[in-house]
Amino acid sequence: MAQSGVCGIERARLWRDGGGVCASLKNRPWPLSRLRRFKISLVAAAAATGEEALIDALVGVGGRGRSASQEQLKAIANAVTALESEGGIEEPTKSELIEGLWRLMYTTRPSTASPIQRTFVGVDAFTVFQDIKLSDRSDQRVSNTVKFSEKIGELKVEAEASVASSKRINFRFDRAAFSFSFLPFKVPYPVPFRLLGDEAKGWLDTTYLSPSGNIRISRGNKGTTFVLQKTLDPRQRLLAAISSKKDVEKVIEELVELNSTESPAELDALAGKWRLVWSSQGSDANWLQKLTSGLPSWQIVKAASGDLENLVELLPGFLSLKARATSEATSKTRRHVRIQGAAVQLLGGSVSVPLNIEGAGYVELTYLDKRMRISRGNRGSTFVHVRDDDQN
């Protein structure tokens, strides 16, 4: 029975020239070492698919979860649960893959979260890292670092660590300091860890460590879930560049080169609600684009007609601007856009003041996947959107 199942999988994946592997399996048993390698390859493939789902769910989530919608939180929770069920590396604290510098991508926020979590973790402009060092048993350490910016500096909080089980690391915070770029000395963090007793102690369970060593899911003693990565997805690199306001155009060009959607102007992939996360306004951009640049903004692409609705929150919950337009695909990557009008809305649309705005142009879709979209307008503007509906 077991050999038949393996044969079926092999037939689907490795069949060659009408015979091949399965024919030979009928005549002799598979070596145990080969079966193990085959099992590992299947587990790795399943893990890769699950990790892609998690990364897709994380793209566009602000504040490492603080500003996530209920749909986004649900998608992340489902992806986390799926990976934890798969298991990843069986004994993560015994694997060298757990060591090294990890970047925090997402965290839940129970009321018991630490002051550092509450104050710094939800700010996209800051980068948060965790460094795990376990190989030297005489000096096992876990360090958390919040990097504010190159001009400001960082906060580093360090802890003594010990391996408690195949999944758990115990720790005790023992020192912390600010390193400001404009000061030649460190400023101690105003928390006397030695006086906190058990409050300075904790533990961290690694519930998933990817076979590639790139993704880690951990749960802390205060009920917090953490998702960390060593290497960022190209879309995550772009969002990180946007947060730091550094090399955005360069990373955009790198991502555009990776576009795999053949016809991004087609509505089956383009339709949905998209949130604007970055734009550069061309010198010929219209006055309305320049006026609303940097404000919370969304675009809804209607699946049936291709009609567009642009919504800009001037004063969230009180004053907004809504513009309407038609769009039509003129090539695989371009849509012609004609503005039909706009209105200033008060109190969620209960009062609407029409604006006489018209115009026409085109938008070139240079990158599109199910989570992110990059486009360029005919007046030289560049836009980066992330999907803001429940499509995954």
C-alpha contacts under 8 A as a table, 3 or more apart, distances in Angstrom:
res1	aa1	res2	aa2	distance
1	M	4	S	5.11
1	M	5	G	6.40
2	A	5	G	5.20
2	A	6	V	6.40
3	Q	6	V	5.18
3	Q	7	C	6.08
3	Q	25	L	7.65
3	Q	29	P	7.75
4	S	7	C	4.95
4	S	8	G	6.24
5	G	8	G	5.14
5	G	9	I	6.51
6	V	9	I	5.20
6	V	10	E	6.11
7	C	10	E	4.97
7	C	11	R	5.99
7	C	21	V	7.87
7	C	22	C	5.31
7	C	25	L	7.01
8	G	11	R	5.09
8	G	12	A	6.47
8	G	22	C	7.84
9	I	12	A	5.25
9	I	13	R	6.32
10	E	13	R	5.12
10	E	14	L	5.20
10	E	15	W	6.71
10	E	21	V	6.98
10	E	22	C	6.65
11	R	14	L	5.68
11	R	15	W	4.92
11	R	21	V	7.47
11	R	22	C	6.29
12	A	15	W	6.53
14	L	20	G	7.84
14	L	21	V	7.06
15	W	18	G	6.89
15	W	19	G	6.65
15	W	20	G	5.79
15	W	21	V	6.57
15	W	22	C	7.57
16	R	19	G	5.98
16	R	20	G	5.26
16	R	21	V	7.71
17	D	20	G	6.79
19	G	22	C	6.97
19	G	23	A	5.86
20	G	23	A	5.79
20	G	24	S	6.75
21	V	24	S	5.33
21	V	25	L	6.32
22	C	25	L	4.93
22	C	26	K	6.66
23	A	26	K	5.62
23	A	27	N	7.34
24	S	27	N	5.44
24	S	28	R	6.53
25	L	28	R	5.35
25	L	29	P	6.07
25	L	30	W	6.70
26	K	29	P	7.57
30	W	34	R	6.72
30	W	35	L	6.64
31	P	34	R	5.32
31	P	35	L	6.46
32	L	35	L	5.05
32	L	36	R	6.25
33	S	36	R	5.14
33	S	37	R	6.29
34	R	37	R	5.03
34	R	38	F	6.08
35	L	38	F	5.01
35	L	39	K	6.11
36	R	39	K	5.05
36	R	40	I	6.17
37	R	40	I	5.06
37	R	41	S	6.24
38	F	41	S	5.09
38	F	42	L	6.35
39	K	42	L	5.15
39	K	43	V	6.24
40	I	43	V	5.09
40	I	44	A	6.07
41	S	44	A	5.05
41	S	45	A	6.13
42	L	45	A	5.10
42	L	46	A	6.23
43	V	46	A	5.16
43	V	47	A	6.06
43	V	86	E	7.96
43	V	88	G	7.83
44	A	47	A	4.99
44	A	48	A	6.11
44	A	211	P	6.27
45	A	48	A	5.13
45	A	49	T	6.44
46	A	49	T	5.25
46	A	50	G	6.28
47	A	50	G	5.04
47	A	51	E	5.96
47	A	83	L	6.95
47	A	86	E	7.18
47	A	88	G	6.98
47	A	210	S	6.89
47	A	211	P	7.55
48	A	51	E	5.06
48	A	52	E	6.14
49	T	52	E	5.17
49	T	53	A	6.44
50	G	53	A	5.12
50	G	54	L	6.39
50	G	79	A	6.68
50	G	82	A	6.90
50	G	83	L	6.02
51	E	54	L	5.01
51	E	55	I	6.15
51	E	79	A	7.75
51	E	83	L	7.30
51	E	215	I	7.58
52	E	55	I	5.13
52	E	56	D	6.01
53	A	56	D	5.09
53	A	57	A	6.19
53	A	79	A	6.19
54	L	57	A	5.05
54	L	58	L	6.25
54	L	75	A	7.90
54	L	76	I	6.13
54	L	79	A	5.06
54	L	80	V	6.80
55	I	58	L	4.99
55	I	59	V	6.25
55	I	233	D	7.57
56	D	59	V	5.40
56	D	371	R	6.52
56	D	392	N	7.36
57	A	61	V	7.83
57	A	72	Q	6.55
57	A	75	A	5.82
57	A	76	I	5.46
57	A	79	A	7.70
57	A	392	N	7.24
58	L	61	V	5.49
58	L	72	Q	7.83
58	L	76	I	6.74
58	L	105	M	7.64
58	L	106	Y	7.58
59	V	235	R	7.09
59	V	236	Q	6.46
59	V	371	R	6.69
59	V	372	M	7.83
59	V	386	V	7.54
60	G	239	L	7.53
60	G	371	R	7.69
60	G	386	V	5.66
60	G	387	R	7.47
61	V	64	R	6.40
61	V	65	G	6.02
61	V	67	S	6.93
61	V	68	A	5.45
61	V	72	Q	7.30
62	G	65	G	5.93
62	G	66	R	6.52
62	G	67	S	5.25
62	G	68	A	6.18
62	G	122	G	7.85
62	G	124	D	6.76
63	G	66	R	4.81
63	G	67	S	5.75
63	G	68	A	7.76
63	G	106	Y	7.96
63	G	121	V	7.12
63	G	122	G	4.09
63	G	123	V	5.36
63	G	124	D	5.22
64	R	67	S	7.73
64	R	104	L	7.76
64	R	105	M	5.56
64	R	106	Y	4.16
64	R	107	T	6.00
64	R	121	V	7.06
64	R	122	G	5.77
64	R	123	V	7.91
64	R	124	D	7.31
65	G	68	A	5.05
65	G	73	L	7.46
65	G	106	Y	5.54
65	G	107	T	6.04
65	G	108	T	6.62
65	G	122	G	7.33
66	R	108	T	7.87
66	R	109	R	7.61
66	R	122	G	5.79
68	A	72	Q	5.80
68	A	73	L	6.17
69	S	72	Q	5.11
69	S	73	L	6.17
70	Q	73	L	5.05
70	Q	74	K	6.09
71	E	74	K	5.13
71	E	75	A	6.23
71	E	389	D	7.63
71	E	390	D	5.73
72	Q	75	A	5.10
72	Q	76	I	6.20
72	Q	390	D	7.23
73	L	76	I	5.18
73	L	77	A	6.06
74	K	77	A	5.08
74	K	78	N	6.09
75	A	78	N	5.21
75	A	79	A	6.22
76	I	79	A	5.12
76	I	80	V	6.06
77	A	80	V	5.08
77	A	81	T	6.08
78	N	81	T	5.15
78	N	82	A	6.14
79	A	82	A	5.11
79	A	83	L	6.30
80	V	83	L	5.28
80	V	84	E	6.14
80	V	217	I	7.48
81	T	84	E	5.08
81	T	85	S	6.12
82	A	85	S	5.13
82	A	86	E	6.42
83	L	86	E	5.04
83	L	87	G	6.34
83	L	88	G	7.32
83	L	208	Y	6.60
84	E	87	G	5.03
84	E	88	G	7.45
84	E	207	T	5.82
84	E	208	Y	5.35
84	E	217	I	7.92
87	G	90	E	6.41
87	G	207	T	7.17
87	G	208	Y	5.67
87	G	209	L	7.59
88	G	208	Y	5.49
88	G	209	L	5.27
88	G	210	S	5.05
88	G	211	P	5.95
89	I	92	P	5.55
89	I	95	S	7.79
89	I	208	Y	7.00
89	I	209	L	5.43
89	I	210	S	6.23
89	I	211	P	5.89
91	E	94	K	5.63
91	E	95	S	6.71
91	E	166	S	4.74
91	E	167	K	6.11
92	P	95	S	5.13
92	P	97	L	7.62
92	P	98	I	6.35
92	P	166	S	6.20
92	P	167	K	5.75
92	P	206	T	6.73
92	P	208	Y	7.70
92	P	209	L	6.18
93	T	96	E	7.83
93	T	98	I	6.51
93	T	163	V	6.83
93	T	165	S	7.34
93	T	166	S	5.26
93	T	167	K	5.48
93	T	168	R	6.94
93	T	169	I	7.38
93	T	206	T	7.71
94	K	166	S	6.36
95	S	98	I	5.99
95	S	99	E	7.96
96	E	99	E	5.60
96	E	135	S	7.66
97	L	100	G	7.70
97	L	209	L	7.95
97	L	212	S	8.00
97	L	213	G	5.09
98	I	132	I	7.12
98	I	209	L	7.25
98	I	213	G	6.96
98	I	216	R	7.89
99	E	131	D	7.24
99	E	132	I	4.91
99	E	133	K	5.51
99	E	134	L	6.74
100	G	131	D	5.44
100	G	132	I	5.39
100	G	133	K	6.62
101	L	129	F	6.59
101	L	130	Q	5.81
101	L	131	D	4.39
101	L	132	I	6.69
101	L	230	K	6.55
102	W	129	F	5.43
102	W	130	Q	5.05
102	W	131	D	6.08
102	W	228	L	5.80
102	W	229	Q	5.43
102	W	230	K	4.92
103	R	127	T	7.61
103	R	128	V	5.97
103	R	129	F	4.47
103	R	130	Q	6.38
103	R	228	L	5.26
103	R	229	Q	5.20
103	R	230	K	5.97
104	L	107	T	7.72
104	L	127	T	7.78
104	L	128	V	5.53
104	L	129	F	5.76
104	L	130	Q	7.24
104	L	226	F	7.16
104	L	227	V	6.17
104	L	228	L	4.46
104	L	229	Q	6.64
105	M	226	F	7.73
105	M	227	V	5.64
105	M	228	L	5.36
105	M	229	Q	6.92
106	Y	226	F	5.83
106	Y	227	V	5.10
106	Y	228	L	7.09
107	T	224	T	6.75
107	T	225	T	5.47
107	T	226	F	4.55
107	T	227	V	6.37
108	T	224	T	5.48
108	T	225	T	5.43
108	T	226	F	6.94
109	R	112	T	7.92
109	R	113	A	6.24
109	R	118	R	7.91
109	R	224	T	6.37
110	P	113	A	5.65
110	P	222	K	7.79
110	P	223	G	6.81
110	P	224	T	6.42
112	T	222	K	6.16
112	T	223	G	7.91
113	A	117	Q	6.05
113	A	118	R	6.47
113	A	222	K	6.71
113	A	224	T	7.18
114	S	117	Q	5.21
114	S	118	R	6.32
115	P	118	R	5.08
115	P	119	T	5.91
116	I	119	T	5.22
116	I	120	F	5.73
116	I	121	V	7.03
117	Q	120	F	5.74
117	Q	121	V	4.96
117	Q	122	G	7.44
118	R	121	V	6.46
118	R	122	G	7.12
119	T	122	G	7.17
120	F	123	V	5.76
120	F	126	F	7.23
120	F	146	V	7.32
121	V	124	D	7.80
121	V	126	F	7.48
121	V	128	V	6.82
121	V	146	V	7.92
123	V	126	F	5.64
124	D	127	T	7.14
124	D	243	S	5.86
125	A	148	F	7.08
125	A	149	S	7.90
125	A	243	S	4.91
125	A	244	S	5.59
126	F	146	V	6.56
126	F	147	K	5.62
126	F	148	F	4.74
126	F	149	S	6.92
126	F	244	S	7.83
127	T	146	V	5.74
127	T	147	K	5.07
127	T	148	F	6.67
128	V	144	N	7.28
128	V	145	T	5.69
128	V	146	V	4.55
128	V	147	K	6.26
129	F	144	N	5.74
129	F	145	T	5.11
129	F	146	V	6.50
130	Q	142	V	7.00
130	Q	143	S	5.57
130	Q	144	N	4.50
130	Q	145	T	6.31
131	D	141	R	7.97
131	D	142	V	5.72
131	D	143	S	5.08
131	D	144	N	6.47
132	I	141	R	6.13
132	I	142	V	4.73
132	I	143	S	6.66
133	K	136	D	7.22
133	K	140	Q	5.51
133	K	141	R	5.19
133	K	142	V	6.36
134	L	137	R	6.28
134	L	139	D	7.58
134	L	140	Q	4.69
134	L	141	R	6.60
134	L	161	A	7.80
134	L	162	S	7.70
134	L	163	V	7.92
135	S	140	Q	7.12
136	D	139	D	5.49
136	D	140	Q	5.93
137	R	140	Q	5.57
139	D	160	E	7.63
140	Q	160	E	6.26
140	Q	161	A	5.11
140	Q	162	S	6.26
141	R	158	E	7.19
141	R	159	A	5.78
141	R	160	E	4.94
141	R	161	A	4.89
141	R	162	S	7.87
142	V	158	E	6.08
142	V	159	A	5.32
142	V	160	E	6.57
142	V	161	A	6.09
142	V	171	F	7.37
143	S	156	K	6.87
143	S	157	V	5.71
143	S	158	E	4.30
143	S	159	A	6.09
144	N	156	K	5.78
144	N	157	V	5.18
144	N	158	E	6.33
145	T	154	E	6.82
145	T	155	L	5.60
145	T	156	K	4.35
145	T	157	V	6.29
146	V	154	E	5.48
146	V	155	L	5.14
146	V	156	K	6.47
147	K	150	E	7.90
147	K	153	G	6.19
147	K	154	E	4.32
147	K	155	L	6.57
148	F	152	I	6.09
148	F	153	G	5.65
148	F	154	E	5.49
148	F	155	L	7.97
149	S	152	I	5.22
149	S	153	G	5.64
149	S	154	E	7.36
149	S	244	S	7.73
150	E	153	G	5.67
150	E	181	S	7.17
151	K	181	S	5.96
151	K	182	F	7.62
152	I	180	F	5.58
152	I	181	S	5.38
152	I	182	F	7.10
153	G	178	F	7.53
153	G	179	S	5.56
153	G	180	F	4.40
153	G	181	S	4.97
154	E	178	F	5.81
154	E	179	S	5.33
154	E	180	F	6.42
155	L	176	A	7.34
155	L	177	A	5.84
155	L	178	F	4.39
155	L	179	S	6.22
156	K	176	A	5.53
156	K	177	A	5.67
156	K	178	F	6.49
156	K	179	S	7.89
157	V	173	F	7.30
157	V	175	R	6.15
157	V	176	A	4.22
157	V	177	A	6.73
158	E	173	F	5.79
158	E	174	D	6.23
158	E	175	R	5.44
158	E	176	A	5.91
159	A	171	F	5.85
159	A	172	R	5.07
159	A	173	F	3.93
159	A	174	D	5.32
159	A	175	R	6.92
160	E	171	F	5.38
160	E	172	R	5.26
160	E	173	F	6.36
160	E	174	D	6.79
161	A	169	I	6.57
161	A	170	N	5.56
161	A	171	F	4.28
161	A	172	R	6.66
162	S	169	I	5.71
162	S	170	N	5.26
162	S	171	F	6.42
163	V	166	S	7.61
163	V	168	R	6.25
163	V	169	I	4.66
163	V	170	N	6.24
164	A	167	K	7.72
164	A	168	R	5.36
164	A	169	I	5.53
164	A	170	N	6.14
165	S	168	R	5.02
165	S	169	I	7.16
167	K	205	D	5.33
167	K	206	T	5.23
167	K	207	T	6.91
168	R	203	W	6.64
168	R	204	L	5.57
168	R	205	D	4.37
168	R	206	T	6.43
169	I	203	W	5.51
169	I	204	L	5.23
169	I	205	D	6.46
170	N	201	K	7.64
170	N	202	G	5.98
170	N	203	W	4.28
170	N	204	L	6.50
171	F	201	K	5.76
171	F	202	G	5.46
171	F	203	W	5.81
172	R	200	A	5.47
172	R	201	K	4.29
172	R	202	G	6.40
173	F	193	F	6.42
173	F	200	A	5.34
173	F	201	K	6.50
174	D	193	F	5.77
174	D	194	R	6.91
174	D	200	A	7.77
175	R	189	Y	7.96
175	R	193	F	7.02
176	A	188	P	6.21
176	A	189	Y	5.29
177	A	186	K	6.09
177	A	187	V	5.40
177	A	188	P	4.25
177	A	189	Y	4.71
178	F	186	K	5.63
178	F	187	V	4.94
178	F	188	P	6.20
178	F	189	Y	6.41
179	S	183	L	7.55
179	S	185	F	7.09
179	S	186	K	4.92
179	S	187	V	6.53
180	F	183	L	5.41
180	F	184	P	7.85
180	F	185	F	7.81
180	F	186	K	7.02
180	F	187	V	7.89
181	S	184	P	7.60
183	L	186	K	7.43
192	P	195	L	5.55
192	P	196	L	6.76
193	F	196	L	5.18
193	F	197	G	7.38
193	F	200	A	5.96
194	R	197	G	6.44
194	R	200	A	7.81
196	L	199	E	5.26
196	L	200	A	5.62
197	G	200	A	5.87
197	G	201	K	7.48
198	D	201	K	5.12
199	E	202	G	7.71
202	G	220	G	7.49
202	G	221	N	5.88
203	W	220	G	5.91
203	W	221	N	5.45
204	L	218	S	6.38
204	L	219	R	5.77
204	L	220	G	4.56
204	L	221	N	6.45
205	D	218	S	5.32
205	D	219	R	5.19
205	D	220	G	6.27
206	T	209	L	6.90
206	T	216	R	7.01
206	T	217	I	5.87
206	T	218	S	4.23
206	T	219	R	6.52
207	T	216	R	7.81
207	T	217	I	5.68
207	T	218	S	5.47
207	T	219	R	7.06
208	Y	215	I	7.82
208	Y	216	R	5.58
208	Y	217	I	4.98
208	Y	218	S	6.96
209	L	213	G	6.40
209	L	214	N	7.81
209	L	215	I	6.01
209	L	216	R	4.62
209	L	217	I	6.60
210	S	213	G	5.01
210	S	214	N	6.14
210	S	215	I	5.38
210	S	216	R	6.47
211	P	214	N	7.86
212	S	215	I	7.78
213	G	216	R	7.58
213	G	230	K	7.71
214	N	229	Q	5.40
214	N	230	K	5.08
214	N	231	T	6.18
215	I	227	V	7.33
215	I	228	L	5.83
215	I	229	Q	4.63
215	I	230	K	6.75
216	R	227	V	5.96
216	R	228	L	5.23
216	R	229	Q	6.35
217	I	225	T	7.23
217	I	226	F	5.66
217	I	227	V	4.73
217	I	228	L	6.43
218	S	225	T	5.84
218	S	226	F	5.16
218	S	227	V	6.67
219	R	223	G	6.53
219	R	224	T	5.60
219	R	225	T	4.48
219	R	226	F	6.16
220	G	223	G	5.51
220	G	224	T	5.26
220	G	225	T	6.53
220	G	226	F	7.97
221	N	224	T	7.31
229	Q	232	L	6.73
232	L	235	R	7.89
232	L	236	Q	5.67
232	L	237	R	5.89
233	D	236	Q	5.07
233	D	237	R	6.28
234	P	237	R	4.97
234	P	238	L	6.41
234	P	255	L	6.34
235	R	238	L	5.10
235	R	239	L	6.38
235	R	255	L	7.13
235	R	372	M	7.55
236	Q	239	L	5.04
236	Q	240	A	6.03
237	R	240	A	5.01
237	R	241	A	6.10
237	R	251	V	7.27
238	L	241	A	4.99
238	L	242	I	6.20
238	L	248	V	6.55
238	L	251	V	5.68
238	L	252	I	6.58
238	L	255	L	7.91
239	L	242	I	4.97
239	L	243	S	6.21
240	A	243	S	5.06
240	A	244	S	6.21
241	A	244	S	5.13
241	A	245	K	5.65
241	A	246	K	5.23
241	A	247	D	6.14
241	A	248	V	5.31
241	A	251	V	7.43
242	I	245	K	4.86
242	I	246	K	6.73
242	I	248	V	5.85
242	I	278	W	6.95
243	S	246	K	8.00
245	K	248	V	6.60
247	D	250	K	5.24
247	D	251	V	6.29
248	V	251	V	5.30
248	V	252	I	6.13
249	E	252	I	5.00
249	E	253	E	6.32
250	K	253	E	5.30
250	K	254	E	6.48
251	V	254	E	4.99
251	V	255	L	6.20
252	I	255	L	5.13
252	I	256	V	6.10
252	I	374	I	8.00
253	E	256	V	5.08
253	E	257	E	6.42
254	E	257	E	5.36
254	E	258	L	6.95
255	L	258	L	5.18
255	L	259	N	6.79
255	L	367	Y	7.44
256	V	259	N	5.30
256	V	366	T	5.98
256	V	367	Y	5.33
256	V	374	I	7.79
258	L	367	Y	7.96
259	N	366	T	7.38
259	N	367	Y	5.17
259	N	368	L	6.65
259	N	369	D	7.88
260	S	367	Y	7.92
260	S	368	L	7.81
260	S	369	D	7.90
261	T	264	P	5.71
261	T	367	Y	7.34
261	T	368	L	6.14
261	T	369	D	6.76
262	E	332	K	7.17
263	S	266	E	5.79
263	S	332	K	4.45
263	S	333	T	5.85
264	P	267	L	7.94
264	P	269	A	6.61
264	P	270	L	6.56
264	P	332	K	6.37
264	P	333	T	5.47
264	P	365	L	6.01
264	P	366	T	7.70
264	P	367	Y	7.20
264	P	368	L	5.85
265	A	269	A	7.86
265	A	270	L	6.58
265	A	329	A	6.04
265	A	331	S	7.23
265	A	332	K	5.42
265	A	333	T	4.77
265	A	334	R	5.68
265	A	335	R	6.22
265	A	364	E	8.00
265	A	365	L	6.33
266	E	269	A	6.20
266	E	270	L	6.21
266	E	329	A	6.88
266	E	332	K	6.89
266	E	333	T	8.00
267	L	270	L	4.68
267	L	271	A	5.15
267	L	303	A	5.88
267	L	304	A	7.94
267	L	306	G	6.67
268	D	271	A	6.14
268	D	303	A	6.95
269	A	368	L	7.94
269	A	369	D	7.59
269	A	370	K	7.13
270	L	301	V	7.02
270	L	303	A	7.96
270	L	368	L	7.75
271	A	300	I	7.39
271	A	301	V	4.73
271	A	302	K	5.66
271	A	303	A	4.88
271	A	306	G	7.44
272	G	300	I	5.67
272	G	301	V	5.25
272	G	302	K	6.61
272	G	303	A	7.08
272	G	387	R	7.26
272	G	388	D	7.94
272	G	389	D	6.74
273	K	298	W	6.92
273	K	299	Q	5.86
273	K	300	I	4.39
273	K	301	V	6.44
273	K	387	R	5.96
273	K	388	D	5.40
273	K	389	D	5.54
274	W	298	W	5.50
274	W	299	Q	5.17
274	W	300	I	6.19
274	W	385	H	5.69
274	W	386	V	5.48
274	W	387	R	4.42
274	W	388	D	5.17
274	W	389	D	7.43
275	R	296	P	7.95
275	R	297	S	6.06
275	R	298	W	4.39
275	R	299	Q	6.48
275	R	385	H	5.20
275	R	386	V	5.33
275	R	387	R	6.15
275	R	388	D	5.79
276	L	279	S	7.53
276	L	296	P	7.26
276	L	297	S	5.50
276	L	298	W	5.75
276	L	299	Q	7.61
276	L	383	F	7.08
276	L	384	V	5.97
276	L	385	H	4.38
276	L	386	V	6.64
277	V	383	F	7.93
277	V	384	V	5.80
277	V	385	H	5.60
277	V	386	V	6.99
278	W	294	G	7.60
278	W	383	F	5.96
278	W	384	V	5.18
278	W	385	H	7.20
279	S	293	S	7.39
279	S	294	G	7.82
279	S	381	S	7.00
279	S	382	T	5.39
279	S	383	F	4.44
279	S	384	V	6.23
280	S	381	S	5.44
280	S	382	T	5.24
280	S	383	F	6.78
281	Q	284	D	7.99
281	Q	285	A	5.99
281	Q	289	Q	7.47
281	Q	290	K	6.76
281	Q	293	S	7.84
281	Q	380	G	6.93
281	Q	381	S	4.48
281	Q	382	T	6.74
282	G	285	A	5.21
282	G	379	R	5.89
282	G	380	G	4.35
282	G	381	S	4.44
282	G	382	T	7.74
283	S	379	R	7.44
283	S	380	G	7.15
284	D	379	R	5.32
284	D	380	G	7.04
285	A	289	Q	6.35
285	A	290	K	6.75
285	A	379	R	5.58
285	A	380	G	7.23
285	A	381	S	6.78
286	N	289	Q	5.54
286	N	290	K	6.56
287	W	290	K	5.17
287	W	291	L	5.99
288	L	291	L	5.03
288	L	292	T	6.20
289	Q	292	T	5.40
289	Q	293	S	5.92
290	K	293	S	5.23
292	T	295	L	5.65
292	T	312	V	7.13
292	T	314	L	7.78
295	L	312	V	6.66
295	L	313	E	6.54
295	L	314	L	6.74
296	P	312	V	5.83
296	P	313	E	5.41
296	P	314	L	7.64
297	S	310	N	7.26
297	S	311	L	5.59
297	S	312	V	4.39
297	S	313	E	6.32
298	W	310	N	5.78
298	W	311	L	5.20
298	W	312	V	6.58
299	Q	308	L	6.79
299	Q	309	E	5.59
299	Q	310	N	4.48
299	Q	311	L	6.33
300	I	308	L	5.64
300	I	309	E	5.09
300	I	310	N	6.50
301	V	306	G	5.81
301	V	307	D	5.99
301	V	308	L	4.89
301	V	309	E	6.80
302	K	305	S	5.78
302	K	306	G	4.90
302	K	307	D	5.32
302	K	308	L	6.38
303	A	306	G	5.85
306	G	326	T	6.57
306	G	327	S	5.50
306	G	328	E	6.65
307	D	324	R	7.57
307	D	325	A	5.88
307	D	326	T	4.41
307	D	327	S	5.67
308	L	324	R	5.79
308	L	325	A	5.01
308	L	326	T	5.89
308	L	327	S	6.94
309	E	322	K	6.85
309	E	323	A	5.76
309	E	324	R	4.84
309	E	325	A	6.56
310	N	321	L	7.97
310	N	322	K	5.57
310	N	323	A	5.09
310	N	324	R	6.52
311	L	320	S	7.04
311	L	321	L	5.76
311	L	322	K	4.60
311	L	323	A	6.65
312	V	320	S	5.59
312	V	321	L	5.08
312	V	322	K	6.46
313	E	316	P	5.16
313	E	317	G	7.74
313	E	319	L	6.51
313	E	320	S	4.52
313	E	321	L	6.55
314	L	318	F	7.99
314	L	319	L	5.41
314	L	320	S	4.97
314	L	321	L	6.95
315	L	318	F	5.43
315	L	319	L	4.75
315	L	320	S	6.47
316	P	319	L	6.32
316	P	320	S	7.13
317	G	320	S	7.89
317	G	347	L	6.30
317	G	348	G	6.42
318	F	346	L	5.53
318	F	347	L	4.58
318	F	348	G	6.51
319	L	344	V	7.25
319	L	345	Q	5.80
319	L	346	L	4.79
319	L	347	L	6.36
319	L	348	G	7.42
320	S	344	V	5.88
320	S	345	Q	5.20
320	S	346	L	6.59
320	S	348	G	7.64
321	L	342	A	7.20
321	L	343	A	5.85
321	L	344	V	4.60
321	L	345	Q	6.00
322	K	342	A	5.54
322	K	343	A	5.47
322	K	344	V	6.50
322	K	345	Q	7.35
323	A	339	I	7.53
323	A	340	Q	7.61
323	A	341	G	5.85
323	A	342	A	4.02
323	A	343	A	6.48
324	R	339	I	6.02
324	R	340	Q	5.39
324	R	341	G	5.57
324	R	342	A	6.06
325	A	337	V	6.53
325	A	338	R	5.35
325	A	339	I	4.16
325	A	340	Q	4.94
325	A	341	G	7.22
326	T	337	V	5.70
326	T	338	R	5.33
326	T	339	I	6.58
326	T	340	Q	7.13
327	S	335	R	5.97
327	S	336	H	5.33
327	S	337	V	4.41
327	S	338	R	6.45
328	E	335	R	5.14
328	E	336	H	5.18
328	E	337	V	6.74
329	A	332	K	7.17
329	A	333	T	7.81
329	A	334	R	5.89
329	A	335	R	4.19
329	A	336	H	6.27
330	T	333	T	7.93
330	T	334	R	5.70
330	T	335	R	5.52
330	T	336	H	6.48
331	S	334	R	5.14
331	S	335	R	7.07
333	T	364	E	5.71
333	T	365	L	5.12
333	T	366	T	6.96
334	R	362	Y	6.78
334	R	363	V	5.76
334	R	364	E	4.53
334	R	365	L	6.07
335	R	362	Y	5.60
335	R	363	V	5.54
335	R	364	E	6.70
336	H	360	A	7.54
336	H	361	G	5.95
336	H	362	Y	4.31
336	H	363	V	6.61
337	V	360	A	5.59
337	V	361	G	5.32
337	V	362	Y	5.25
337	V	363	V	7.18
338	R	358	E	7.46
338	R	359	G	5.84
338	R	360	A	4.24
338	R	361	G	6.51
339	I	357	I	7.23
339	I	358	E	5.08
339	I	359	G	5.19
339	I	360	A	6.06
340	Q	357	I	7.24
340	Q	358	E	5.83
340	Q	359	G	7.74
341	G	354	P	7.72
341	G	355	L	6.56
341	G	356	N	6.02
341	G	357	I	5.06
341	G	358	E	5.95
342	A	354	P	6.00
342	A	355	L	5.17
342	A	356	N	6.85
342	A	357	I	6.25
343	A	352	S	6.18
343	A	353	V	5.29
343	A	354	P	4.10
343	A	355	L	5.14
344	V	352	S	5.70
344	V	353	V	5.07
344	V	354	P	6.36
344	V	355	L	7.28
345	Q	348	G	6.53
345	Q	349	G	4.83
345	Q	350	S	7.20
345	Q	351	V	5.64
345	Q	352	S	4.43
345	Q	353	V	6.33
346	L	349	G	5.38
346	L	350	S	6.13
346	L	351	V	5.00
346	L	352	S	6.32
347	L	350	S	5.64
347	L	351	V	6.79
348	G	351	V	7.83
349	G	352	S	5.84
361	G	377	G	7.60
361	G	378	N	6.06
362	Y	377	G	6.02
362	Y	378	N	5.50
363	V	375	S	6.43
363	V	376	R	5.61
363	V	377	G	4.49
363	V	378	N	6.22
364	E	375	S	5.38
364	E	376	R	5.12
364	E	377	G	6.27
364	E	378	N	7.81
365	L	368	L	7.10
365	L	373	R	7.49
365	L	374	I	6.18
365	L	375	S	4.45
365	L	376	R	6.68
366	T	373	R	7.86
366	T	374	I	5.67
366	T	375	S	5.41
366	T	376	R	7.30
367	Y	372	M	7.68
367	Y	373	R	5.50
367	Y	374	I	4.92
367	Y	375	S	6.91
368	L	371	R	7.79
368	L	372	M	5.86
368	L	373	R	4.50
368	L	374	I	6.51
369	D	372	M	5.51
369	D	373	R	6.56
370	K	387	R	7.29
370	K	391	Q	7.55
370	K	392	N	6.48
371	R	386	V	5.62
371	R	387	R	5.10
371	R	392	N	7.26
372	M	384	V	7.43
372	M	385	H	5.82
372	M	386	V	4.44
372	M	387	R	6.10
373	R	384	V	5.88
373	R	385	H	5.11
373	R	386	V	6.21
373	R	387	R	7.88
374	I	382	T	7.38
374	I	383	F	5.70
374	I	384	V	4.67
374	I	385	H	6.40
375	S	382	T	5.84
375	S	383	F	5.30
375	S	384	V	6.73
376	R	380	G	6.55
376	R	381	S	5.60
376	R	382	T	4.45
376	R	383	F	6.24
377	G	380	G	5.53
377	G	381	S	5.18
377	G	382	T	6.45
378	N	381	S	7.36
387	R	391	Q	7.81
